[in-house]
Amino acid sequence: MKTKAVRIYGKNDLRLEEFDLPPLGDDEILAEVISDSICMSSHKAASLGADHKRIPGDIDKNPTIIGHEFSGRLLQVGTKWQSQFKKGDKFSIQPALNYKGSLNAPGYSFRFIGGDATRIIIPGEVMECGCLLPYTGAGYFPASLAEPMSCIIGAFRAGYHTTPGSYNHNMGIKAGGNLAMLAAAGPMGLGAIDYALHSERRPARLVVTDIDEHRLNRARSIFSRKEAGDLGVELIFTNTGGVEDPVSHLLNFTAGKGYDDVFIFAPVRELVECGDLILNRDGCLNFFSGPTDTTFSAPINLYNVHYNSTHLVATSGGNNDDMKEALRLSSQGSINP
């Protein structure tokens, strides 16, 4: 069977090609891709080529299919999986397989599976890892957007707070606390706002910054202060582009108290430094945006780490539970990615 796909051959070398898929194995599944959403991680992969951690070194000879946020329907199920899946099932995929400790992932590492394709062969390790996930909601795009939403959910779950005198970590953002999202009026920031407002663990105050007024206005049009207020959240959008002292500006929204959780949505040194300086005691700084610069760094106040229990976390993608949560929330209409 033929497929048409975008394959990567090297740095900034993407080619749209038609080619034959190999015969289907008993432990494989043939599928049709209906929706594939575009991610900045795919741009990073295209820019780095074989230098990317998930992309094989021989793509010049054995190109892989890009695109890791996708959904569709199953066309043919190998005998090994016929008790679990059937032709016509709608699906989404968690690309972070973590198969036997490998970083290999659909959309980066495989020759015959990726979102930028018409038809794909889902290899056995995807099912073995429980990463072929059913979707029962309307349409297909919410299922493809479950992957970026799972990254957001994973980041929210990875943050933590502590109790004096205890070494146990209380996972997640602080319920009823102050949450700041810096440079967060872009696509992933909008998803994070959606989740912060509609998840079970909500902040009392959510401050969203950006330096692009057009993006902020779009965010305001999607998430109204009234809707947020009805959910128990004070929602504030602010443009820090022309602000001389963004640290003081942001602290003023909390009457100088600071933020229990701060998310960084752009790999900018000044943003990281600002986020660190606005943390409350036991505040958690979440560096969400992955840089392409392997030497990227920013100053952190280690005095506050030692005496005020501030801390730094970061995640790169979600896990199966995060994907299932994203699919559940999308299916029931709680979030609208």
Secondary structure, 3 states (H helix, E strand, C coil): CEEEEEEEEECCEEEEEEEECCCCCCCCEEEEEEEEECCHHHHHHHHHHHHCCCCCCCCCCCCEECCCEEEEEEEEECHHHCCCCCCCCEEEECCCCCHHHCCCCCCCCCCCCCCCECEEEECHHHHHCCCEEECCCCCCHHHHCHHHHHHHHHHHHHCEEECCCCCCEEECCCCCCEEEEECCCCHHHHHHHHHHHHCCCCCCEEEEEECCHHHHHHHHHHCCHHHHHHCCCEEEEEECCCCCCHHHHHHHCCCCCCEEEEEECCCCHHHHHHHHHCEEEEEEEEECCCCCCCCCCCCCCHHHHHHCCCEEECCCCCCHHHHHHHHHHHHCCCCCC
